[in-house]
Amino acid sequence: MDKNTFTGLFLILVILVGSFFLMKPSADELKKEQQKQHQDSLKRAGIKPAPAAAKADTVNKAPVVDSAALKGPFGAATTGSENLVTLENKDIRVKLSSRGGRVYSVELKEFKTFDKKPLLLFDGTNNHFGFKFNVGNKPFDTNNLYFTQATPDVKVTGTDSSAVTLRLSYSPTQYIDYTYTLGAAGYKLGFTVKTTGLDNVIGTGNAININWAATLRKQEKDMAQERQYSSVYYKNLDDDVDNLNATKDDSKQIADQKLQWVSFKQHFFSNVLIAKQGFEKASMAVSTDVNSQTDIKQMRADLTLLRDANGTYPMEFYFGPNRFSTLKKQGYSLEKQIDLGWGPLKFINRFAVIPVFNFLQQFGWNMGLIILVLTILLKLVLSPLTYKSYLSMAKMRVLKPEMDEIKTKVGEENPTLLQQEYMKLYRQAGVNPLGGCLPLLLQMPIVIAFLRFFPSLFELRGQSFLWMKDLSTYDAFINFGFTLPFLGDHLSLMCVLMTISTIIYTYFNNQVSGATGQMKYIGYITPIMFLGYLNSYPAGLNYYYFLANMLTFAQQFLIRQLVDDSKIHAKIQENKKKPEDPKKKKSGFQAKLEEMMRQQQVQQQKKK
């Protein structure tokens, strides 16, 4: 490089450096330019700038938007990667997702699915939880936005709880916080929402609109039974619990009363969202994809919740088993979503069967042994009715020869007169023809109550006894590989044993009562019908019915040793010799029966 070229380049460099310092704008000019660019970016993003209190404070008071404001509201939160945060105690493991800030999955650590896999109530993308609102004219759903962890996992002061806050940022001073709190034990997850500086942005006032939806996965062996006991349940502030239809697709809107909780209930587990102050409005739906082999049902709830006096939206989740005692401990009448039957059956199960069952569990016995002891206790309590029923049937059996004589004398052409003669004989002998039926009818509510109770009994789940691997479902000792109209695709061994024992019981019962004709054969047809009905019911229920039949055999054997037919016959003949007391008042049933027969006889005479 020659001397002239070097001198020229040096002068150009001096000019450039000098012009940079000489033409540099002042600090005030820089601030004004930054403010102008900031206002232009707000306009392009569709955000109205907050007014300043005074000109001198304009720069300091102006809101600062996130770095992706040019993308629109919540610009930086519209894209990102999904990260998981875990909260865990001795009972549950909860994973929270940065996408939506929602509960990603809940694992119940104590339990497994029927095929021994981890039991997950929620599973990734199969659930949706978010608040819906508009910014400008654009709709937003927090479920689709990305949160950041505002605080590290911390221990809550004075407790054994852990907490984490996930934040959805609109700007450094405007955001939505989800705070989750989990105790050292238990199935409740605290959940509090707080909005900061967004009242004039999201335009929801003091209410938020929650959209909660989930596809519940199969947990049990029998999908048909699991679907039968799964639906959306809800409770109002008056403590009334109701549910959507469990056998077909259903939906319901509620706007005239507050709901305290909404539950996505499966057969043995529940996912419950609780609002202490109550949800203002609710729209719920449940549907079933009958072609799916993995999904039980799809459930949805749209809820409206008002802000409390502290400026927050306090809620909590319950993710846990439908064990009556566990649900009752949670409060809010969560135990009422367990199906204990209707009317008096519900009270029998709740105030008689469950307390006895819980008492027996304290001894740590096998569930099969507990059912045996429970059946023995019930049979002992009902033994007076059983004795009375047997005695009445024995009296009818002793009277049968005399009834046959009346039938031969009167003939079958006049059934009304025949019944009148029978009633006269009953009255003379001091026998109630319904005495054998009434005690059995009084026992029927307990039989039906167990039909509702055992399929809902969580304690049977996964419990084995003898060859039955799970007392909460059927024990298929034969799988057909195809479906039969009457039985289904399997045959339950315990159901077969129960049916055989019922047929044998019917045979001996007919011997005691002396039943003939159609009544004799109806007793054999009924057990066959119940074979198809109960074939897919829990093995624990069929086991109970089998034990009840066997214990009834034992009771009747003992009673038969105490009852002497010859003494009964002598007593009846003695009663027949006594003159009928005209002042003795007839029972209401007897009077109505005689009056009905008298009218029938009058009608027959008119026809002649």
TATAPE-V48106 format. One record per residue. N is the residue number from 1. PSI is psi as a letter, one per 20 degrees, with the letter a starting at -180 (none if undefined). OMEGA is omega in radians with two decimals (NA if undefined). D_LAST is the distance of its C-alpha to the last C-alpha in Angstrom with 2 decimals. Layout:
# TATAPE-V48106
n-><N | N>
psi-><PSI | PSI>
omega-><OMEGA | OMEGA>
d_last-><D_LAST | D_LAST>
This chain:
# TATAPE-V48106
n-><1 | 2 | 3 | 4 | 5 | 6 | 7 | 8 | 9 | 10 | 11 | 12 | 13 | 14 | 15 | 16 | 17 | 18 | 19 | 20 | 21 | 22 | 23 | 24 | 25 | 26 | 27 | 28 | 29 | 30 | 31 | 32 | 33 | 34 | 35 | 36 | 37 | 38 | 39 | 40 | 41 | 42 | 43 | 44 | 45 | 46 | 47 | 48 | 49 | 50 | 51 | 52 | 53 | 54 | 55 | 56 | 57 | 58 | 59 | 60 | 61 | 62 | 63 | 64 | 65 | 66 | 67 | 68 | 69 | 70 | 71 | 72 | 73 | 74 | 75 | 76 | 77 | 78 | 79 | 80 | 81 | 82 | 83 | 84 | 85 | 86 | 87 | 88 | 89 | 90 | 91 | 92 | 93 | 94 | 95 | 96 | 97 | 98 | 99 | 100 | 101 | 102 | 103 | 104 | 105 | 106 | 107 | 108 | 109 | 110 | 111 | 112 | 113 | 114 | 115 | 116 | 117 | 118 | 119 | 120 | 121 | 122 | 123 | 124 | 125 | 126 | 127 | 128 | 129 | 130 | 131 | 132 | 133 | 134 | 135 | 136 | 137 | 138 | 139 | 140 | 141 | 142 | 143 | 144 | 145 | 146 | 147 | 148 | 149 | 150 | 151 | 152 | 153 | 154 | 155 | 156 | 157 | 158 | 159 | 160 | 161 | 162 | 163 | 164 | 165 | 166 | 167 | 168 | 169 | 170 | 171 | 172 | 173 | 174 | 175 | 176 | 177 | 178 | 179 | 180 | 181 | 182 | 183 | 184 | 185 | 186 | 187 | 188 | 189 | 190 | 191 | 192 | 193 | 194 | 195 | 196 | 197 | 198 | 199 | 200 | 201 | 202 | 203 | 204 | 205 | 206 | 207 | 208 | 209 | 210 | 211 | 212 | 213 | 214 | 215 | 216 | 217 | 218 | 219 | 220 | 221 | 222 | 223 | 224 | 225 | 226 | 227 | 228 | 229 | 230 | 231 | 232 | 233 | 234 | 235 | 236 | 237 | 238 | 239 | 240 | 241 | 242 | 243 | 244 | 245 | 246 | 247 | 248 | 249 | 250 | 251 | 252 | 253 | 254 | 255 | 256 | 257 | 258 | 259 | 260 | 261 | 262 | 263 | 264 | 265 | 266 | 267 | 268 | 269 | 270 | 271 | 272 | 273 | 274 | 275 | 276 | 277 | 278 | 279 | 280 | 281 | 282 | 283 | 284 | 285 | 286 | 287 | 288 | 289 | 290 | 291 | 292 | 293 | 294 | 295 | 296 | 297 | 298 | 299 | 300 | 301 | 302 | 303 | 304 | 305 | 306 | 307 | 308 | 309 | 310 | 311 | 312 | 313 | 314 | 315 | 316 | 317 | 318 | 319 | 320 | 321 | 322 | 323 | 324 | 325 | 326 | 327 | 328 | 329 | 330 | 331 | 332 | 333 | 334 | 335 | 336 | 337 | 338 | 339 | 340 | 341 | 342 | 343 | 344 | 345 | 346 | 347 | 348 | 349 | 350 | 351 | 352 | 353 | 354 | 355 | 356 | 357 | 358 | 359 | 360 | 361 | 362 | 363 | 364 | 365 | 366 | 367 | 368 | 369 | 370 | 371 | 372 | 373 | 374 | 375 | 376 | 377 | 378 | 379 | 380 | 381 | 382 | 383 | 384 | 385 | 386 | 387 | 388 | 389 | 390 | 391 | 392 | 393 | 394 | 395 | 396 | 397 | 398 | 399 | 400 | 401 | 402 | 403 | 404 | 405 | 406 | 407 | 408 | 409 | 410 | 411 | 412 | 413 | 414 | 415 | 416 | 417 | 418 | 419 | 420 | 421 | 422 | 423 | 424 | 425 | 426 | 427 | 428 | 429 | 430 | 431 | 432 | 433 | 434 | 435 | 436 | 437 | 438 | 439 | 440 | 441 | 442 | 443 | 444 | 445 | 446 | 447 | 448 | 449 | 450 | 451 | 452 | 453 | 454 | 455 | 456 | 457 | 458 | 459 | 460 | 461 | 462 | 463 | 464 | 465 | 466 | 467 | 468 | 469 | 470 | 471 | 472 | 473 | 474 | 475 | 476 | 477 | 478 | 479 | 480 | 481 | 482 | 483 | 484 | 485 | 486 | 487 | 488 | 489 | 490 | 491 | 492 | 493 | 494 | 495 | 496 | 497 | 498 | 499 | 500 | 501 | 502 | 503 | 504 | 505 | 506 | 507 | 508 | 509 | 510 | 511 | 512 | 513 | 514 | 515 | 516 | 517 | 518 | 519 | 520 | 521 | 522 | 523 | 524 | 525 | 526 | 527 | 528 | 529 | 530 | 531 | 532 | 533 | 534 | 535 | 536 | 537 | 538 | 539 | 540 | 541 | 542 | 543 | 544 | 545 | 546 | 547 | 548 | 549 | 550 | 551 | 552 | 553 | 554 | 555 | 556 | 557 | 558 | 559 | 560 | 561 | 562 | 563 | 564 | 565 | 566 | 567 | 568 | 569 | 570 | 571 | 572 | 573 | 574 | 575 | 576 | 577 | 578 | 579 | 580 | 581 | 582 | 583 | 584 | 585 | 586 | 587 | 588 | 589 | 590 | 591 | 592 | 593 | 594 | 595 | 596 | 597 | 598 | 599 | 600 | 601 | 602 | 603 | 604 | 605 | 606 | 607 | 608>
psi-><p | r | h | g | g | g | h | g | h | g | h | g | g | h | g | g | g | g | h | g | h | h | j | p | q | r | g | g | h | g | g | h | h | g | g | g | h | g | h | h | h | g | g | h | i | k | p | p | q | p | q | q | h | r | h | h | j | g | g | h | i | p | q | o | r | r | i | k | h | i | i | a | q | k | g | h | i | i | q | a | q | p | q | p | p | p | p | p | a | i | h | q | o | p | p | p | p | h | o | i | j | r | o | g | q | p | p | o | h | i | q | r | r | h | k | k | r | p | o | p | h | q | n | c | j | j | q | p | o | r | p | p | r | p | o | c | j | p | q | q | o | h | h | j | r | p | r | q | o | h | q | r | p | q | p | p | p | j | r | k | q | q | q | q | p | p | p | o | p | h | r | h | j | p | r | p | p | o | p | p | p | p | r | i | r | r | j | p | o | q | o | p | p | p | p | p | k | j | h | j | g | i | k | j | c | j | q | q | o | p | o | p | q | q | o | p | q | p | h | r | g | o | h | g | h | h | h | h | j | p | a | p | q | q | p | r | i | j | j | p | p | r | q | r | p | i | i | r | p | q | q | q | p | p | i | j | q | q | p | h | q | p | p | n | p | a | g | j | q | q | o | p | p | p | o | h | i | q | p | g | q | q | o | q | q | p | r | p | n | i | i | p | j | h | p | g | r | p | q | q | p | p | q | p | p | q | q | a | h | j | j | r | n | p | r | q | q | o | o | a | q | l | p | g | h | g | h | h | h | h | a | j | k | h | i | i | i | p | o | j | a | q | c | h | h | g | h | g | g | g | i | g | g | g | g | g | g | h | g | h | h | h | i | k | r | q | h | h | h | g | h | g | g | g | g | g | g | g | h | g | h | j | h | h | h | g | g | h | g | g | g | g | h | h | g | h | h | h | i | g | h | h | h | h | g | g | h | h | g | h | r | j | h | n | h | g | h | g | h | g | h | g | h | g | g | g | g | h | i | k | p | o | h | j | h | h | h | g | h | h | h | h | i | h | h | g | g | h | h | h | h | h | g | g | h | i | o | h | h | i | p | j | p | q | p | c | i | o | h | o | i | i | r | q | n | o | i | p | o | h | i | r | p | q | h | h | h | b | j | r | p | p | g | h | h | g | g | g | g | g | h | h | g | g | g | g | g | h | h | h | h | g | i | k | q | r | b | h | h | h | h | h | h | h | h | g | h | g | g | h | g | h | g | j | h | j | r | q | h | h | g | h | g | g | h | g | h | g | g | h | h | h | g | g | g | h | g | g | h | h | h | h | p | o | h | h | h | g | g | h | h | g | h | g | h | h | h | p | q | p | o | h | i | p | p | q | q | g | g | g | g | h | g | h | h | g | h | g | h | h | h | g | h | h | h | h | h | none>
omega-><-3.13 | -3.03 | -3.10 | 3.13 | -3.14 | -3.12 | -3.13 | 3.13 | 3.14 | 3.13 | 3.10 | 3.13 | 3.13 | -3.12 | -3.13 | 3.13 | -3.13 | -3.12 | 3.12 | -3.13 | -3.10 | -3.06 | 3.13 | -3.13 | 3.14 | 3.14 | 3.12 | 3.13 | 3.09 | 3.14 | -3.14 | -3.13 | 3.10 | 3.12 | -3.13 | 3.12 | 3.13 | -3.14 | 3.13 | -3.13 | 3.09 | -3.13 | -3.13 | 3.14 | 3.13 | -3.11 | 3.12 | -3.12 | 3.08 | -3.12 | 3.13 | -3.12 | -3.13 | -3.06 | -3.09 | -3.11 | -3.04 | -3.08 | -3.09 | -3.05 | -3.05 | 3.13 | 3.12 | -3.13 | -3.12 | -3.02 | -3.14 | -3.08 | -3.14 | 3.09 | -3.10 | 3.13 | -3.10 | -3.03 | -3.10 | -3.08 | -3.10 | 3.10 | 3.11 | 3.10 | -3.08 | 3.07 | -3.10 | 3.06 | -3.06 | 2.93 | -3.00 | 2.95 | -3.04 | -3.06 | -3.06 | 3.04 | -3.07 | 3.04 | 3.13 | -3.09 | 3.05 | 3.08 | -3.10 | -3.12 | -2.98 | 3.00 | -3.09 | 3.11 | 3.07 | 3.10 | 3.03 | -2.94 | -3.08 | -2.98 | 3.07 | 3.02 | -3.11 | 3.12 | 2.97 | 3.06 | 3.09 | -3.08 | 3.14 | 3.11 | 3.04 | -3.08 | 3.00 | -3.02 | 3.13 | 3.09 | -3.09 | 3.07 | -3.13 | 3.05 | -3.13 | 3.12 | 3.13 | 2.96 | -2.97 | 3.07 | -3.06 | 3.13 | 3.11 | 3.06 | -3.08 | 3.13 | -3.08 | -3.13 | -3.04 | 3.12 | 3.00 | 3.14 | -3.07 | 3.14 | 3.03 | 3.07 | -3.08 | 2.98 | -3.14 | -3.05 | 3.06 | 3.14 | 3.06 | -3.09 | 3.00 | -3.06 | 3.06 | 3.11 | 3.06 | -3.01 | 3.00 | -3.01 | 2.97 | 3.01 | 3.14 | -3.13 | -3.12 | -3.03 | 3.03 | 3.13 | 2.95 | 3.11 | 3.14 | 3.14 | -3.11 | 3.11 | -3.12 | 3.12 | 3.09 | -3.01 | -3.14 | 3.08 | 3.10 | -3.08 | -3.14 | 3.11 | 3.08 | 3.08 | -3.12 | 3.04 | -3.05 | -3.07 | -3.12 | -3.10 | -3.06 | 2.97 | 3.11 | -3.12 | 3.14 | -3.13 | 3.00 | -3.14 | -3.05 | 3.01 | -3.10 | -3.14 | -3.13 | 2.97 | -3.06 | -3.07 | 3.13 | 3.12 | -2.99 | -3.10 | -3.04 | -3.12 | -3.12 | 3.13 | 3.14 | 3.08 | -3.11 | -3.08 | -3.12 | 3.09 | 3.06 | 3.09 | 3.13 | -3.13 | 3.07 | -3.08 | 3.06 | 3.08 | 3.08 | -3.13 | 3.14 | -3.13 | 3.01 | -3.10 | -3.10 | -3.06 | 3.11 | 3.09 | -3.06 | 3.08 | -3.13 | 3.05 | 3.14 | -3.13 | -3.05 | 3.11 | 3.14 | 3.05 | -3.14 | 3.08 | 3.04 | -3.06 | 2.93 | -2.98 | 2.93 | -3.07 | -3.05 | -3.12 | -3.11 | 3.01 | -2.99 | 3.02 | -3.02 | 3.01 | -3.05 | -3.12 | 3.05 | 3.03 | -3.07 | -3.12 | 3.13 | 2.99 | -3.00 | 3.13 | 3.07 | -3.14 | -3.09 | 3.00 | -3.02 | -3.13 | -3.10 | 3.09 | -3.11 | -3.07 | 3.11 | -3.13 | 3.03 | -3.08 | -3.10 | 3.06 | 3.00 | -2.97 | 3.08 | -3.09 | 3.12 | 3.11 | -3.13 | -3.07 | 3.14 | 3.13 | -3.12 | 3.08 | -3.06 | 3.08 | 2.99 | 3.10 | 2.89 | 3.05 | -3.08 | -3.06 | 3.04 | 3.04 | -2.99 | -3.10 | 3.14 | 3.13 | -3.12 | 3.14 | -3.10 | -3.05 | 3.10 | 3.12 | 3.13 | -3.10 | -3.12 | 3.09 | 3.04 | -3.09 | 3.11 | -3.13 | -3.09 | 3.04 | -3.10 | 3.13 | 3.14 | -3.11 | 3.08 | -3.12 | -3.03 | -3.00 | 3.11 | -3.02 | -3.08 | 3.10 | 3.12 | 3.14 | 3.13 | 3.12 | -3.12 | 3.13 | -3.11 | -3.10 | 3.10 | -3.13 | 2.99 | -3.06 | 3.08 | 3.10 | 3.11 | 3.12 | 3.10 | -3.13 | 3.11 | 3.14 | 3.12 | -3.14 | 3.13 | 3.13 | 3.09 | 3.12 | -3.09 | -3.08 | 3.08 | 3.11 | 3.12 | 3.12 | -3.14 | 3.12 | 3.13 | -3.12 | 3.12 | 3.12 | 3.10 | 3.09 | 3.12 | 3.12 | 3.12 | -3.14 | -3.03 | 3.11 | 3.13 | 3.09 | 3.10 | 3.10 | 3.11 | -3.13 | 3.11 | -3.10 | -3.07 | -3.07 | -3.11 | -3.12 | -3.13 | -3.09 | -3.14 | 3.11 | 3.12 | 3.13 | 3.10 | 3.11 | 3.07 | -3.12 | 3.10 | 3.10 | 3.12 | -3.10 | -3.14 | -3.09 | -3.11 | -3.10 | 3.05 | -3.08 | 3.13 | -3.10 | 3.13 | -3.09 | -3.04 | 3.09 | 3.11 | 3.11 | 3.12 | 3.11 | -3.08 | 3.11 | 3.13 | 3.11 | -3.13 | 3.13 | 3.10 | 3.10 | 3.09 | -3.00 | -3.02 | 3.11 | -3.14 | -3.03 | -3.10 | -3.06 | 3.12 | -3.02 | 3.09 | -3.12 | -3.11 | 3.07 | -3.08 | -3.13 | -3.09 | -3.07 | -3.12 | -3.08 | -3.11 | 3.13 | -3.06 | 3.09 | -3.07 | 3.07 | 2.99 | 3.01 | -3.04 | -3.03 | 3.08 | -3.04 | 3.05 | -3.08 | -3.03 | -2.99 | -3.03 | -3.06 | -3.09 | 3.03 | -3.11 | -3.11 | -3.13 | 3.08 | 3.10 | 3.12 | 3.10 | -3.14 | 3.13 | 3.14 | 3.12 | 3.11 | 3.10 | 3.10 | 3.13 | -3.14 | -3.13 | 3.12 | 3.08 | 3.10 | 3.14 | -3.04 | -3.09 | -3.11 | 3.12 | 3.05 | -3.06 | -3.12 | -3.12 | -3.04 | 3.09 | 3.13 | 3.11 | -3.11 | -3.07 | 3.12 | 3.12 | 3.11 | -3.12 | 3.05 | 3.11 | -3.09 | -3.04 | -3.10 | 3.14 | 3.10 | -3.10 | 3.09 | 3.12 | 3.12 | 3.12 | 3.07 | 3.11 | 3.14 | 3.09 | 3.12 | 3.14 | 3.11 | -3.11 | 3.12 | 3.07 | 3.04 | -3.11 | 3.12 | -3.10 | 3.09 | 3.13 | -3.13 | -3.12 | 3.08 | -3.11 | -3.06 | 3.14 | -3.10 | -3.13 | 3.10 | 3.10 | -3.13 | 3.13 | 3.13 | 3.13 | -3.14 | 3.09 | 3.12 | -3.11 | -3.12 | -3.13 | 3.10 | -3.12 | -3.14 | -3.12 | -3.13 | -3.12 | -3.08 | 3.10 | 3.05 | -3.13 | -3.14 | -3.12 | -3.14 | 3.13 | -3.14 | 3.13 | 3.12 | 3.11 | 3.12 | 3.11 | 3.12 | 3.09 | 3.13 | 3.11 | 3.14 | 3.12 | 3.12 | 3.10 | -3.14 | 3.12 | NA>
d_last-><147.57 | 150.68 | 151.78 | 150.66 | 147.08 | 146.69 | 147.98 | 145.47 | 142.44 | 143.54 | 143.85 | 140.36 | 138.90 | 140.76 | 139.37 | 135.75 | 135.91 | 137.63 | 135.14 | 132.20 | 133.60 | 135.03 | 131.86 | 129.31 | 126.91 | 126.97 | 124.25 | 122.89 | 122.71 | 120.76 | 118.19 | 117.67 | 117.13 | 114.61 | 112.68 | 112.60 | 111.30 | 108.64 | 107.34 | 107.29 | 105.21 | 102.64 | 102.27 | 101.82 | 99.09 | 97.22 | 97.85 | 98.92 | 101.96 | 101.71 | 104.07 | 107.17 | 108.16 | 111.79 | 114.01 | 115.98 | 112.82 | 111.31 | 112.17 | 111.08 | 107.79 | 106.59 | 103.61 | 104.43 | 101.95 | 101.49 | 103.81 | 101.28 | 100.68 | 101.47 | 98.21 | 96.21 | 94.49 | 94.15 | 96.37 | 97.60 | 94.04 | 92.61 | 94.23 | 95.00 | 94.09 | 91.21 | 92.32 | 90.17 | 90.67 | 89.07 | 87.88 | 86.83 | 85.84 | 84.54 | 80.93 | 81.15 | 83.60 | 83.48 | 85.37 | 86.20 | 87.20 | 90.04 | 88.01 | 85.72 | 86.71 | 83.20 | 81.76 | 82.33 | 80.62 | 79.38 | 79.52 | 77.80 | 80.34 | 78.16 | 75.43 | 75.19 | 72.70 | 70.47 | 73.25 | 75.94 | 77.54 | 78.75 | 75.88 | 76.67 | 74.32 | 76.31 | 78.29 | 80.98 | 79.98 | 76.24 | 76.33 | 77.53 | 78.60 | 80.58 | 81.14 | 81.01 | 83.34 | 85.62 | 89.40 | 90.45 | 88.05 | 87.76 | 84.71 | 85.40 | 83.33 | 85.06 | 83.24 | 85.59 | 88.81 | 91.22 | 91.91 | 94.94 | 95.17 | 96.62 | 97.23 | 97.63 | 95.04 | 95.72 | 94.64 | 93.21 | 95.41 | 94.12 | 91.19 | 90.55 | 89.18 | 90.65 | 90.55 | 91.54 | 91.77 | 91.34 | 92.81 | 92.13 | 95.34 | 95.74 | 99.29 | 101.27 | 100.01 | 96.52 | 93.92 | 90.46 | 90.35 | 87.57 | 88.17 | 86.28 | 86.40 | 85.23 | 85.30 | 86.61 | 83.08 | 79.54 | 77.54 | 78.37 | 80.83 | 82.25 | 82.61 | 84.47 | 85.39 | 88.32 | 89.76 | 93.41 | 95.02 | 92.24 | 90.44 | 92.18 | 91.92 | 88.33 | 86.89 | 83.82 | 84.80 | 83.65 | 80.66 | 80.40 | 77.69 | 76.83 | 75.41 | 74.18 | 72.61 | 72.32 | 70.96 | 69.78 | 70.63 | 68.62 | 69.38 | 66.64 | 65.50 | 62.02 | 62.39 | 58.64 | 58.20 | 61.38 | 60.15 | 56.79 | 58.66 | 61.38 | 61.41 | 63.26 | 62.69 | 64.08 | 64.36 | 65.04 | 67.19 | 64.14 | 63.62 | 60.48 | 60.42 | 58.50 | 58.82 | 58.34 | 55.61 | 56.57 | 54.39 | 55.59 | 58.52 | 58.52 | 60.86 | 61.09 | 63.56 | 64.13 | 66.40 | 64.96 | 65.78 | 68.44 | 67.88 | 69.83 | 69.44 | 68.12 | 67.50 | 67.47 | 65.40 | 65.13 | 63.04 | 65.66 | 68.43 | 68.83 | 71.36 | 71.20 | 73.32 | 73.58 | 75.04 | 75.68 | 75.64 | 72.73 | 72.39 | 72.00 | 69.93 | 68.25 | 66.88 | 65.41 | 64.01 | 62.98 | 62.63 | 62.40 | 64.26 | 61.78 | 64.47 | 66.95 | 67.44 | 69.71 | 68.42 | 65.42 | 65.09 | 67.20 | 67.20 | 68.90 | 69.52 | 71.55 | 72.57 | 74.71 | 76.85 | 79.17 | 82.62 | 83.06 | 85.80 | 88.13 | 87.99 | 86.03 | 82.56 | 81.65 | 78.96 | 78.29 | 76.52 | 74.50 | 74.63 | 73.02 | 70.18 | 66.67 | 67.13 | 65.32 | 68.27 | 70.81 | 68.94 | 68.47 | 72.25 | 72.95 | 71.32 | 69.51 | 66.13 | 66.69 | 64.47 | 61.40 | 61.48 | 60.37 | 56.65 | 55.24 | 51.61 | 49.56 | 48.45 | 48.68 | 49.68 | 52.97 | 53.79 | 52.97 | 55.41 | 58.07 | 58.28 | 57.24 | 57.70 | 60.86 | 62.84 | 62.13 | 63.00 | 66.23 | 67.16 | 66.86 | 68.93 | 71.87 | 72.48 | 73.22 | 70.75 | 69.46 | 66.28 | 64.36 | 65.37 | 64.39 | 60.85 | 60.68 | 61.83 | 59.51 | 56.52 | 57.62 | 57.98 | 54.51 | 53.00 | 54.88 | 53.63 | 50.01 | 50.35 | 48.66 | 45.50 | 45.80 | 46.18 | 43.17 | 41.05 | 42.29 | 41.68 | 38.04 | 37.46 | 39.27 | 37.01 | 33.90 | 35.67 | 36.43 | 32.81 | 31.52 | 31.84 | 29.72 | 27.09 | 27.09 | 26.58 | 23.52 | 22.12 | 22.86 | 21.35 | 18.02 | 17.76 | 17.07 | 13.46 | 12.50 | 15.32 | 14.65 | 15.10 | 17.98 | 19.67 | 19.43 | 21.19 | 23.67 | 24.45 | 25.03 | 27.43 | 29.20 | 29.70 | 31.11 | 33.35 | 34.53 | 33.71 | 32.89 | 30.90 | 32.52 | 35.95 | 37.04 | 36.01 | 37.42 | 41.07 | 40.80 | 39.44 | 42.39 | 44.76 | 43.38 | 45.49 | 48.61 | 47.62 | 47.01 | 50.14 | 52.24 | 50.77 | 52.46 | 55.46 | 56.96 | 57.35 | 59.24 | 61.35 | 64.95 | 66.22 | 64.57 | 66.53 | 69.04 | 68.37 | 68.27 | 66.80 | 66.94 | 66.45 | 64.88 | 67.71 | 65.91 | 62.98 | 62.17 | 61.10 | 59.52 | 61.42 | 61.40 | 62.46 | 61.45 | 62.21 | 60.67 | 62.95 | 59.99 | 56.71 | 53.36 | 50.15 | 48.65 | 51.76 | 54.50 | 58.07 | 58.36 | 56.75 | 57.22 | 58.03 | 56.96 | 53.62 | 53.16 | 54.07 | 51.68 | 48.84 | 49.70 | 49.86 | 46.44 | 44.90 | 46.63 | 45.47 | 41.85 | 42.26 | 43.63 | 41.11 | 38.28 | 40.14 | 40.30 | 36.72 | 35.17 | 33.19 | 31.23 | 29.20 | 29.50 | 31.25 | 33.96 | 34.91 | 34.70 | 37.64 | 39.72 | 38.94 | 39.93 | 43.58 | 44.07 | 42.97 | 45.37 | 48.17 | 48.33 | 47.95 | 50.58 | 52.98 | 55.14 | 54.86 | 57.84 | 58.67 | 59.02 | 55.32 | 54.22 | 56.79 | 55.25 | 51.71 | 53.23 | 55.04 | 51.95 | 50.06 | 53.02 | 53.45 | 49.76 | 50.31 | 53.25 | 51.35 | 48.48 | 51.06 | 52.78 | 49.59 | 48.46 | 51.73 | 50.92 | 47.30 | 46.79 | 43.31 | 44.09 | 44.94 | 41.77 | 39.74 | 41.74 | 41.18 | 37.39 | 37.38 | 39.59 | 37.25 | 34.29 | 36.38 | 37.03 | 34.92 | 32.91 | 34.84 | 32.70 | 35.25 | 34.97 | 33.70 | 31.07 | 32.02 | 30.77 | 29.12 | 27.41 | 26.17 | 24.78 | 23.12 | 21.42 | 20.35 | 18.93 | 16.90 | 15.68 | 14.54 | 12.77 | 10.88 | 10.06 | 8.91 | 6.58 | 5.17 | 5.34 | 3.79 | 0.00>
